[in-house]
């Protein structure tokens, strides 16, 4: 499996945290966003690099501003 970059890992961990805070399963979140569950899983694990279009879809699915998706801390990711 491809090694993820740190920014992808930070971003993915933050998406997962926001999703869980919203009370959504990965499957429900993916359905709400119109994305495949395995793609959302890849984002959360930091192995997928979503486009700006997908980032916008994720923000809408979480009912947050796009900037909130990038408000993460380094300690959110286990290294």
Backbone atoms as SQL, in Angstrom:
CREATE TABLE atoms (id INTEGER PRIMARY KEY, chain TEXT, resi INTEGER, resn TEXT, atom TEXT, x REAL, y REAL, z REAL);
INSERT INTO atoms VALUES
  (1, 'A', 1, 'UNK', 'N', 0.837, -1.183, 0.000),
  (2, 'A', 1, 'UNK', 'CA', 0.000, 0.000, 0.000),
  (3, 'A', 1, 'UNK', 'C', 0.882, 1.247, 0.000),
  (4, 'A', 2, 'UNK', 'N', 0.461, 2.245, -0.705),
  (5, 'A', 2, 'UNK', 'CA', 1.183, 3.503, -0.805),
  (6, 'A', 2, 'UNK', 'C', 1.280, 4.192, 0.552),
  (7, 'A', 3, 'UNK', 'N', 2.455, 4.715, 0.881),
  (8, 'A', 3, 'UNK', 'CA', 2.639, 5.447, 2.129),
  (9, 'A', 3, 'UNK', 'C', 1.991, 6.825, 2.003),
  (10, 'A', 4, 'UNK', 'N', 1.247, 7.216, 3.029),
  (11, 'A', 4, 'UNK', 'CA', 0.560, 8.503, 2.975),
  (12, 'A', 4, 'UNK', 'C', 1.484, 9.629, 3.413),
  (13, 'A', 5, 'UNK', 'N', 1.212, 10.822, 2.915),
  (14, 'A', 5, 'UNK', 'CA', 1.952, 11.991, 3.355),
  (15, 'A', 5, 'UNK', 'C', 1.367, 12.453, 4.682),
  (16, 'A', 6, 'UNK', 'N', 2.126, 13.224, 5.405),
  (17, 'A', 6, 'UNK', 'CA', 1.649, 13.706, 6.702),
  (18, 'A', 6, 'UNK', 'C', 0.395, 14.560, 6.572),
  (19, 'A', 7, 'UNK', 'N', 0.345, 15.443, 5.604),
  (20, 'A', 7, 'UNK', 'CA', -0.829, 16.315, 5.457),
  (21, 'A', 7, 'UNK', 'C', -2.075, 15.485, 5.143),
  (22, 'A', 8, 'UNK', 'N', -1.943, 14.459, 4.330),
  (23, 'A', 8, 'UNK', 'CA', -3.085, 13.591, 4.029),
  (24, 'A', 8, 'UNK', 'C', -3.532, 12.857, 5.283),
  (25, 'A', 9, 'UNK', 'N', -2.599, 12.405, 6.093),
  (26, 'A', 9, 'UNK', 'CA', -2.934, 11.701, 7.329),
  (27, 'A', 9, 'UNK', 'C', -3.619, 12.645, 8.312),
  (28, 'A', 10, 'UNK', 'N', -3.112, 13.865, 8.453),
  (29, 'A', 10, 'UNK', 'CA', -3.728, 14.849, 9.349),
  (30, 'A', 10, 'UNK', 'C', -5.140, 15.175, 8.883),
  (31, 'A', 11, 'UNK', 'N', -5.281, 15.426, 7.589),
  (32, 'A', 11, 'UNK', 'CA', -6.582, 15.767, 7.017),
  (33, 'A', 11, 'UNK', 'C', -7.568, 14.618, 7.220),
  (34, 'A', 12, 'UNK', 'N', -7.144, 13.408, 6.912),
  (35, 'A', 12, 'UNK', 'CA', -8.019, 12.251, 7.040),
  (36, 'A', 12, 'UNK', 'C', -8.465, 11.997, 8.467),
  (37, 'A', 13, 'UNK', 'N', -7.539, 12.124, 9.414),
  (38, 'A', 13, 'UNK', 'CA', -7.881, 11.928, 10.822),
  (39, 'A', 13, 'UNK', 'C', -8.888, 12.983, 11.276),
  (40, 'A', 14, 'UNK', 'N', -8.737, 14.192, 10.776),
  (41, 'A', 14, 'UNK', 'CA', -9.661, 15.263, 11.148),
  (42, 'A', 14, 'UNK', 'C', -11.052, 15.033, 10.546),
  (43, 'A', 15, 'UNK', 'N', -11.099, 14.566, 9.314),
  (44, 'A', 15, 'UNK', 'CA', -12.386, 14.233, 8.692),
  (45, 'A', 15, 'UNK', 'C', -13.086, 13.164, 9.519),
  (46, 'A', 16, 'UNK', 'N', -12.344, 12.138, 9.917),
  (47, 'A', 16, 'UNK', 'CA', -12.921, 11.064, 10.726),
  (48, 'A', 16, 'UNK', 'C', -13.449, 11.613, 12.052),
  (49, 'A', 17, 'UNK', 'N', -12.677, 12.472, 12.698),
  (50, 'A', 17, 'UNK', 'CA', -13.092, 13.066, 13.969),
  (51, 'A', 17, 'UNK', 'C', -14.391, 13.859, 13.797),
  (52, 'A', 18, 'UNK', 'N', -14.463, 14.676, 12.751),
  (53, 'A', 18, 'UNK', 'CA', -15.672, 15.465, 12.494),
  (54, 'A', 18, 'UNK', 'C', -16.864, 14.570, 12.166),
  (55, 'A', 19, 'UNK', 'N', -16.607, 13.506, 11.407),
  (56, 'A', 19, 'UNK', 'CA', -17.683, 12.568, 11.059),
  (57, 'A', 19, 'UNK', 'C', -18.239, 11.901, 12.308),
  (58, 'A', 20, 'UNK', 'N', -17.345, 11.453, 13.170),
  (59, 'A', 20, 'UNK', 'CA', -17.787, 10.798, 14.403),
  (60, 'A', 20, 'UNK', 'C', -18.532, 11.767, 15.311),
  (61, 'A', 21, 'UNK', 'N', -18.064, 13.017, 15.375),
  (62, 'A', 21, 'UNK', 'CA', -18.760, 14.036, 16.169),
  (63, 'A', 21, 'UNK', 'C', -20.155, 14.297, 15.622),
  (64, 'A', 22, 'UNK', 'N', -20.330, 14.101, 14.333),
  (65, 'A', 22, 'UNK', 'CA', -21.641, 14.281, 13.698),
  (66, 'A', 22, 'UNK', 'C', -22.539, 13.065, 13.884),
  (67, 'A', 23, 'UNK', 'N', -21.986, 11.995, 14.444),
  (68, 'A', 23, 'UNK', 'CA', -22.765, 10.786, 14.683),
  (69, 'A', 23, 'UNK', 'C', -23.046, 9.975, 13.438),
  (70, 'A', 24, 'UNK', 'N', -22.194, 10.134, 12.429),
  (71, 'A', 24, 'UNK', 'CA', -22.395, 9.425, 11.167),
  (72, 'A', 24, 'UNK', 'C', -21.445, 8.239, 11.048),
  (73, 'A', 25, 'UNK', 'N', -21.976, 7.125, 10.586),
  (74, 'A', 25, 'UNK', 'CA', -21.108, 6.008, 10.234),
  (75, 'A', 25, 'UNK', 'C', -20.393, 6.379, 8.940),
  (76, 'A', 26, 'UNK', 'N', -19.347, 5.654, 8.648),
  (77, 'A', 26, 'UNK', 'CA', -18.631, 5.904, 7.392),
  (78, 'A', 26, 'UNK', 'C', -19.563, 5.704, 6.201),
  (79, 'A', 27, 'UNK', 'N', -20.382, 4.674, 6.269),
  (80, 'A', 27, 'UNK', 'CA', -21.309, 4.385, 5.176),
  (81, 'A', 27, 'UNK', 'C', -22.362, 5.475, 5.022),
  (82, 'A', 28, 'UNK', 'N', -22.935, 5.920, 6.133),
  (83, 'A', 28, 'UNK', 'CA', -23.955, 6.982, 6.078),
  (84, 'A', 28, 'UNK', 'C', -23.355, 8.285, 5.564),
  (85, 'A', 29, 'UNK', 'N', -22.141, 8.593, 6.006),
  (86, 'A', 29, 'UNK', 'CA', -21.462, 9.806, 5.557),
  (87, 'A', 29, 'UNK', 'C', -21.176, 9.731, 4.053),
  (88, 'A', 30, 'UNK', 'N', -20.677, 8.589, 3.606),
  (89, 'A', 30, 'UNK', 'CA', -20.386, 8.415, 2.182),
  (90, 'A', 30, 'UNK', 'C', -21.661, 8.573, 1.354),
  (91, 'A', 31, 'UNK', 'N', -22.749, 7.958, 1.805),
  (92, 'A', 31, 'UNK', 'CA', -24.030, 8.082, 1.097),
  (93, 'A', 31, 'UNK', 'C', -24.487, 9.531, 1.043),
  (94, 'A', 32, 'UNK', 'N', -24.373, 10.232, 2.164),
  (95, 'A', 32, 'UNK', 'CA', -24.781, 11.638, 2.233),
  (96, 'A', 32, 'UNK', 'C', -23.976, 12.496, 1.252),
  (97, 'A', 33, 'UNK', 'N', -22.708, 12.134, 1.079),
  (98, 'A', 33, 'UNK', 'CA', -21.818, 12.890, 0.194),
  (99, 'A', 33, 'UNK', 'C', -21.879, 12.414, -1.261),
  (100, 'A', 34, 'UNK', 'N', -22.509, 11.267, -1.503),
  (101, 'A', 34, 'UNK', 'CA', -22.537, 10.714, -2.855),
  (102, 'A', 34, 'UNK', 'C', -21.215, 10.092, -3.253),
  (103, 'A', 35, 'UNK', 'N', -20.464, 9.601, -2.254),
  (104, 'A', 35, 'UNK', 'CA', -19.161, 8.993, -2.499),
  (105, 'A', 35, 'UNK', 'C', -19.205, 7.524, -2.104),
  (106, 'A', 36, 'UNK', 'N', -18.270, 6.760, -2.621),
  (107, 'A', 36, 'UNK', 'CA', -18.161, 5.359, -2.242),
  (108, 'A', 36, 'UNK', 'C', -17.551, 5.267, -0.840),
  (109, 'A', 37, 'UNK', 'N', -18.034, 4.318, -0.031),
  (110, 'A', 37, 'UNK', 'CA', -17.531, 4.168, 1.327),
  (111, 'A', 37, 'UNK', 'C', -16.036, 3.865, 1.350),
  (112, 'A', 38, 'UNK', 'N', -15.555, 3.089, 0.391),
  (113, 'A', 38, 'UNK', 'CA', -14.132, 2.757, 0.371),
  (114, 'A', 38, 'UNK', 'C', -13.283, 3.992, 0.047),
  (115, 'A', 39, 'UNK', 'N', -13.839, 4.929, -0.716),
  (116, 'A', 39, 'UNK', 'CA', -13.121, 6.172, -1.010),
  (117, 'A', 39, 'UNK', 'C', -13.022, 7.024, 0.250),
  (118, 'A', 40, 'UNK', 'N', -14.126, 7.116, 0.997),
  (119, 'A', 40, 'UNK', 'CA', -14.114, 7.866, 2.261),
  (120, 'A', 40, 'UNK', 'C', -13.126, 7.209, 3.231),
  (121, 'A', 41, 'UNK', 'N', -13.130, 5.894, 3.275),
  (122, 'A', 41, 'UNK', 'CA', -12.178, 5.170, 4.125),
  (123, 'A', 41, 'UNK', 'C', -10.742, 5.528, 3.759),
  (124, 'A', 42, 'UNK', 'N', -10.461, 5.579, 2.471),
  (125, 'A', 42, 'UNK', 'CA', -9.117, 5.939, 2.007),
  (126, 'A', 42, 'UNK', 'C', -8.725, 7.351, 2.396),
  (127, 'A', 43, 'UNK', 'N', -9.671, 8.264, 2.344),
  (128, 'A', 43, 'UNK', 'CA', -9.407, 9.642, 2.769),
  (129, 'A', 43, 'UNK', 'C', -9.080, 9.656, 4.256),
  (130, 'A', 44, 'UNK', 'N', -9.914, 8.992, 5.039),
  (131, 'A', 44, 'UNK', 'CA', -9.721, 8.974, 6.493),
  (132, 'A', 44, 'UNK', 'C', -8.410, 8.306, 6.901),
  (133, 'A', 45, 'UNK', 'N', -7.963, 7.321, 6.135),
  (134, 'A', 45, 'UNK', 'CA', -6.700, 6.645, 6.432),
  (135, 'A', 45, 'UNK', 'C', -5.498, 7.398, 5.876),
  (136, 'A', 46, 'UNK', 'N', -5.733, 8.440, 5.089),
  (137, 'A', 46, 'UNK', 'CA', -4.646, 9.237, 4.548),
  (138, 'A', 46, 'UNK', 'C', -3.983, 8.657, 3.327),
  (139, 'A', 47, 'UNK', 'N', -4.650, 7.709, 2.661),
  (140, 'A', 47, 'UNK', 'CA', -4.064, 7.124, 1.455),
  (141, 'A', 47, 'UNK', 'C', -4.693, 7.682, 0.179),
  (142, 'A', 48, 'UNK', 'N', -5.731, 8.476, 0.332),
  (143, 'A', 48, 'UNK', 'CA', -6.361, 9.145, -0.815),
  (144, 'A', 48, 'UNK', 'C', -6.107, 10.639, -0.707),
  (145, 'A', 49, 'UNK', 'N', -5.952, 11.274, -1.846),
  (146, 'A', 49, 'UNK', 'CA', -5.702, 12.704, -1.916),
  (147, 'A', 49, 'UNK', 'C', -6.901, 13.342, -2.624),
  (148, 'A', 50, 'UNK', 'N', -7.916, 13.772, -1.858),
  (149, 'A', 50, 'UNK', 'CA', -9.137, 14.278, -2.486),
  (150, 'A', 50, 'UNK', 'C', -8.924, 15.597, -3.221),
  (151, 'A', 51, 'UNK', 'N', -9.683, 15.772, -4.281),
  (152, 'A', 51, 'UNK', 'CA', -9.645, 17.011, -5.048),
  (153, 'A', 51, 'UNK', 'C', -10.391, 18.108, -4.293),
  (154, 'A', 52, 'UNK', 'N', -10.275, 19.327, -4.761),
  (155, 'A', 52, 'UNK', 'CA', -11.018, 20.437, -4.164),
  (156, 'A', 52, 'UNK', 'C', -12.523, 20.214, -4.257),
  (157, 'A', 53, 'UNK', 'N', -12.969, 19.616, -5.341),
  (158, 'A', 53, 'UNK', 'CA', -14.395, 19.307, -5.496),
  (159, 'A', 53, 'UNK', 'C', -14.855, 18.350, -4.398),
  (160, 'A', 54, 'UNK', 'N', -14.067, 17.317, -4.142),
  (161, 'A', 54, 'UNK', 'CA', -14.427, 16.338, -3.117),
  (162, 'A', 54, 'UNK', 'C', -14.350, 16.972, -1.728),
  (163, 'A', 55, 'UNK', 'N', -13.359, 17.807, -1.498),
  (164, 'A', 55, 'UNK', 'CA', -13.255, 18.507, -0.207),
  (165, 'A', 55, 'UNK', 'C', -14.498, 19.349, 0.031),
  (166, 'A', 56, 'UNK', 'N', -14.987, 20.002, -0.997),
  (167, 'A', 56, 'UNK', 'CA', -16.220, 20.788, -0.889),
  (168, 'A', 56, 'UNK', 'C', -17.404, 19.885, -0.544),
  (169, 'A', 57, 'UNK', 'N', -17.483, 18.719, -1.177),
  (170, 'A', 57, 'UNK', 'CA', -18.554, 17.757, -0.900),
  (171, 'A', 57, 'UNK', 'C', -18.467, 17.277, 0.551),
  (172, 'A', 58, 'UNK', 'N', -17.255, 17.001, 1.030),
  (173, 'A', 58, 'UNK', 'CA', -17.069, 16.556, 2.416),
  (174, 'A', 58, 'UNK', 'C', -17.543, 17.625, 3.399),
  (175, 'A', 59, 'UNK', 'N', -17.190, 18.874, 3.126),
  (176, 'A', 59, 'UNK', 'CA', -17.609, 19.971, 4.006),
  (177, 'A', 59, 'UNK', 'C', -19.128, 20.081, 4.049),
  (178, 'A', 60, 'UNK', 'N', -19.766, 19.999, 2.894),
  (179, 'A', 60, 'UNK', 'CA', -21.227, 20.066, 2.853),
  (180, 'A', 60, 'UNK', 'C', -21.846, 18.886, 3.592),
  (181, 'A', 61, 'UNK', 'N', -21.255, 17.696, 3.447),
  (182, 'A', 61, 'UNK', 'CA', -21.758, 16.509, 4.125),
  (183, 'A', 61, 'UNK', 'C', -21.652, 16.603, 5.638),
  (184, 'A', 62, 'UNK', 'N', -20.661, 17.355, 6.102),
  (185, 'A', 62, 'UNK', 'CA', -20.468, 17.554, 7.544),
  (186, 'A', 62, 'UNK', 'C', -21.136, 18.837, 8.041),
  (187, 'A', 63, 'UNK', 'N', -21.723, 19.595, 7.126),
  (188, 'A', 63, 'UNK', 'CA', -22.368, 20.876, 7.458),
  (189, 'A', 63, 'UNK', 'C', -21.406, 21.852, 8.122),
  (190, 'A', 64, 'UNK', 'N', -20.194, 21.936, 7.553),
  (191, 'A', 64, 'UNK', 'CA', -19.186, 22.870, 8.058),
  (192, 'A', 64, 'UNK', 'C', -18.601, 23.661, 6.896),
  (193, 'A', 65, 'UNK', 'N', -17.970, 24.757, 7.223),
  (194, 'A', 65, 'UNK', 'CA', -17.251, 25.551, 6.229),
  (195, 'A', 65, 'UNK', 'C', -15.997, 24.778, 5.815),
  (196, 'A', 66, 'UNK', 'N', -15.574, 24.935, 4.588),
  (197, 'A', 66, 'UNK', 'CA', -14.383, 24.226, 4.097),
  (198, 'A', 66, 'UNK', 'C', -13.180, 24.468, 5.015),
  (199, 'A', 67, 'UNK', 'N', -13.031, 25.670, 5.513),
  (200, 'A', 67, 'UNK', 'CA', -11.876, 25.974, 6.364),
  (201, 'A', 67, 'UNK', 'C', -11.843, 25.105, 7.618),
  (202, 'A', 68, 'UNK', 'N', -13.002, 24.673, 8.103),
  (203, 'A', 68, 'UNK', 'CA', -13.056, 23.816, 9.294),
  (204, 'A', 68, 'UNK', 'C', -12.395, 22.465, 9.042),
  (205, 'A', 69, 'UNK', 'N', -12.343, 22.044, 7.787),
  (206, 'A', 69, 'UNK', 'CA', -11.718, 20.765, 7.467),
  (207, 'A', 69, 'UNK', 'C', -10.199, 20.813, 7.623),
  (208, 'A', 70, 'UNK', 'N', -9.646, 22.026, 7.629),
  (209, 'A', 70, 'UNK', 'CA', -8.198, 22.181, 7.729),
  (210, 'A', 70, 'UNK', 'C', -7.756, 22.678, 9.097),
  (211, 'A', 71, 'UNK', 'N', -8.675, 22.752, 10.041),
  (212, 'A', 71, 'UNK', 'CA', -8.363, 23.215, 11.400),
  (213, 'A', 71, 'UNK', 'C', -8.017, 22.007, 12.267),
  (214, 'A', 72, 'UNK', 'N', -6.941, 21.316, 11.911),
  (215, 'A', 72, 'UNK', 'CA', -6.552, 20.125, 12.660),
  (216, 'A', 72, 'UNK', 'C', -5.207, 20.339, 13.352),
  (217, 'A', 73, 'UNK', 'N', -5.008, 19.520, 14.360),
  (218, 'A', 73, 'UNK', 'CA', -3.770, 19.552, 15.130),
  (219, 'A', 73, 'UNK', 'C', -2.948, 18.307, 14.811),
  (220, 'A', 74, 'UNK', 'N', -1.640, 18.423, 14.917),
  (221, 'A', 74, 'UNK', 'CA', -0.761, 17.295, 14.636),
  (222, 'A', 74, 'UNK', 'C', -1.035, 16.116, 15.557),
  (223, 'A', 75, 'UNK', 'N', -1.489, 16.380, 16.780),
  (224, 'A', 75, 'UNK', 'CA', -1.704, 15.287, 17.727),
  (225, 'A', 75, 'UNK', 'C', -2.954, 14.462, 17.421),
  (226, 'A', 76, 'UNK', 'N', -3.704, 14.833, 16.392),
  (227, 'A', 76, 'UNK', 'CA', -4.871, 14.058, 16.000),
  (228, 'A', 76, 'UNK', 'C', -4.472, 12.789, 15.253),
  (229, 'A', 77, 'UNK', 'N', -3.222, 12.678, 14.882),
  (230, 'A', 77, 'UNK', 'CA', -2.763, 11.544, 14.095),
  (231, 'A', 77, 'UNK', 'C', -1.770, 10.738, 14.914),
  (232, 'A', 78, 'UNK', 'N', -2.009, 9.456, 15.015),
  (233, 'A', 78, 'UNK', 'CA', -1.059, 8.573, 15.689),
  (234, 'A', 78, 'UNK', 'C', 0.052, 8.256, 14.717),
  (235, 'A', 79, 'UNK', 'N', 1.263, 8.518, 15.097),
  (236, 'A', 79, 'UNK', 'CA', 2.394, 8.235, 14.207),
  (237, 'A', 79, 'UNK', 'C', 3.192, 7.078, 14.717);
